[in-house]
Amino acid sequence: MASLPILKPKEVIRALQRAGFYIDHQVGSHARLFHQTNSHLRVTIPIHSRDIPQATLSCILKQAGLSKKEFLKYL
């Protein structure tokens, strides 16, 4: 399976929006995204001035219920 790329927070948010998520609110440097049809899927994205580490991105994908392959399709 392909490894996850190093991405900026805005790129991750854009990909999740293509997957059906929307930004509900942002508090400080963390944005909270919810899925449009499945309200149980909630994702928190850290919006800092640095790239998102691969381990953090893996946790984000787990929260979103997406596989690596599905996520890469939305990039």
C-alpha positions as CSV (number, residue, x, y, z in Angstrom):
1,M,0.0,0.0,0.0
2,A,1.2,3.5,-0.8
3,S,2.6,5.6,2.1
4,L,1.0,8.9,3.0
5,P,2.6,12.0,1.7
6,I,3.6,15.0,3.8
7,L,0.9,17.6,3.4
8,K,0.0,21.0,4.5
9,P,-3.2,21.4,6.7
10,K,-5.0,23.2,3.9
11,E,-4.4,20.3,1.5
12,V,-5.8,17.8,4.0
13,I,-8.9,19.9,4.5
14,R,-9.4,20.3,0.8
15,A,-9.2,16.5,0.3
16,L,-11.6,15.9,3.1
17,Q,-14.0,18.4,1.7
18,R,-14.0,16.4,-1.6
19,A,-14.8,13.3,0.5
20,G,-17.9,14.9,1.8
21,F,-16.8,16.8,5.0
22,Y,-17.4,20.4,5.8
23,I,-15.8,22.8,8.3
24,D,-18.2,23.2,11.2
25,H,-16.1,25.5,13.3
26,Q,-12.6,26.5,14.2
27,V,-11.3,27.2,17.7
28,G,-7.7,28.5,17.8
29,S,-5.5,26.5,15.6
30,H,-7.8,23.4,15.2
31,A,-10.6,23.1,12.7
32,R,-13.5,20.7,13.3
33,L,-15.0,18.9,10.2
34,F,-18.2,16.9,10.1
35,H,-19.4,14.6,7.3
36,Q,-22.4,15.8,5.4
37,T,-24.4,12.5,5.5
38,N,-22.9,10.6,8.5
39,S,-23.0,12.9,11.5
40,H,-21.0,10.3,13.5
41,L,-17.9,11.1,11.5
42,R,-16.0,14.0,13.1
43,V,-12.4,15.0,12.3
44,T,-10.2,17.6,14.0
45,I,-7.4,19.1,11.9
46,P,-4.5,21.0,13.5
47,I,-3.8,24.2,11.5
48,H,-0.3,25.1,12.3
49,S,2.4,26.7,10.1
50,R,4.1,23.3,9.6
51,D,3.3,20.1,7.7
52,I,1.1,17.4,9.2
53,P,3.2,14.4,10.2
54,Q,2.3,11.0,8.7
55,A,1.3,9.6,12.1
56,T,-1.1,12.5,12.7
57,L,-2.5,12.1,9.2
58,S,-3.1,8.4,9.8
59,C,-5.1,9.3,12.9
60,I,-7.1,11.8,10.9
61,L,-7.9,9.2,8.3
62,K,-9.0,6.8,11.0
63,Q,-11.3,9.5,12.5
64,A,-12.7,10.1,9.0
65,G,-13.3,6.5,8.2
66,L,-11.1,6.6,5.1
67,S,-8.4,4.2,3.9
68,K,-5.1,5.5,2.6
69,K,-6.1,4.6,-1.0
70,E,-9.5,6.5,-0.7
71,F,-7.7,9.5,0.7
72,L,-5.1,9.6,-2.0
73,K,-7.9,9.5,-4.6
74,Y,-9.3,12.8,-3.1
75,L,-5.9,14.6,-3.3
